Every structure is written in C-alpha cells, then in structure tokens.
Amino acid sequence: MVDRVLSMLGIAAKSGSVVSGEFSTEKAVKTGRAFLVIVSEEASENTKKAFKNMTDFYEVPLYFYGTKEALGRAIGKEFRASIAIIDENLANAVEKKLLLSKTE
C-alpha cells in the first residue's frame, strides 16, 4: 500500500519545503516559517509534549504520524522525530492527506 502522507512529504522535501530534526523544526515554528509540524509516533513523551505546547502557542497544526525511520526515509534522510513544512500550499495538501489517513 502506498502511504500518501509519506509520498507528499517526499514531494515537499524535493521542493526544499521541509526542515527536519528537533532544533530546525523548533526554529521554524518560533520564527513563523512552519505551516505544519509532524512528530513521529515513536518520539518520547517529553518531545511530544514540548512540540504540543509550542505548536499550540504559535498556532501551528501538529500531527503525530509514522515511525522515525519512515519520516526520515520519506524526506531522504536518516531517522527523524520531527519535521516542519514551510510552504503553505504543500502544508495544506499534506494536512488533507493526514486527515484522510485518520478516516481510513
């Protein structure tokens, strides 16, 4: 089965619209560049809580999705616990796929 969310993340990464890793993701959120944040379901509870608080404060959509390996592989990197999409249109497209994946 093709994972449409991870496919969209790959497209976003190829266009240079993804930042990854906790430090870069946090920086993108705090500077107002992030339109969507995805944190791996495998991330520690501390990491999840920190991103939840931060994205709530800065009003950025947050989703918990996939494994660290799957997120990393989707964007052509090693393991990634968190990624931010910094292009508004791509963020909206990925968010639609995320919402669809929850209903399937």
C-alpha positions in Angstrom: 0.0 0.0 0.0 1.3 3.4 -0.9 1.4 5.8 2.0 0.1 9.1 0.6 1.2 11.2 3.5 4.8 10.0 3.2 4.7 10.4 -0.6 3.6 14.1 -0.1 6.4 14.6 2.4 8.8 13.3 -0.3 7.5 15.9 -2.8 7.7 18.6 -0.2 11.3 17.6 0.6 12.3 17.6 -3.0 11.0 21.2 -3.4 13.0 22.3 -0.4 9.9 22.9 1.7 10.8 20.7 4.7 13.0 21.3 7.7 13.7 18.3 9.9 15.2 17.5 13.3 14.0 18.9 16.6 16.2 22.0 16.6 15.3 23.1 13.0 11.7 22.2 13.4 11.5 24.3 16.6 13.3 27.2 15.0 10.8 27.1 12.0 7.8 27.2 14.4 9.2 30.0 16.5 10.2 32.2 13.5 6.7 31.7 11.9 8.0 29.8 8.9 6.3 26.4 9.8 2.8 25.8 8.5 2.6 22.2 9.6 4.6 20.1 12.1 4.7 16.3 12.1 6.2 14.4 15.1 6.8 10.7 14.9 4.5 8.5 17.0 7.8 7.0 18.4 9.0 10.3 19.8 9.5 10.5 23.5 6.6 11.8 25.6 8.8 14.8 26.5 9.3 15.6 22.8 5.6 15.2 22.1 4.7 17.4 25.0 7.2 20.1 24.1 6.0 20.3 20.5 2.3 20.2 21.5 2.9 23.2 23.8 4.9 25.1 21.3 2.6 24.5 18.3 -0.4 25.4 20.5 1.3 28.7 21.5 2.3 29.6 17.9 -1.0 28.2 16.4 0.7 25.7 14.0 -1.1 22.4 13.2 0.6 19.4 14.8 0.1 15.7 13.9 1.7 12.6 15.3 2.4 10.3 12.4 4.6 7.4 11.4 7.8 6.0 12.7 11.1 7.9 12.9 12.5 5.7 10.2 9.5 6.2 7.9 9.6 10.0 8.3 13.3 10.1 7.7 13.1 7.9 4.6 10.3 9.9 3.1 12.4 13.0 3.1 15.7 11.3 2.1 17.3 11.5 5.5 18.1 9.3 8.5 15.7 8.9 11.4 13.7 12.0 12.1 11.5 12.5 15.1 10.1 15.8 13.8 9.6 17.7 10.6 8.1 21.0 9.7 6.7 22.0 6.3 7.5 25.6 5.4 5.4 26.0 2.3 1.8 26.9 3.0 0.3 25.1 -0.1 2.2 21.9 0.5 1.4 22.0 4.2 -2.3 22.2 3.3 -2.0 19.3 0.9 -0.2 17.1 3.5 -2.7 18.0 6.2 -5.6 16.9 3.9 -3.8 13.5 3.4 -3.2 13.3 7.2 -6.9 13.9 7.8 -7.9 11.3 5.1 -5.5 8.7 6.6 -7.3 9.1 10.0 -10.6 8.2 8.4 -9.4 5.1 6.5 
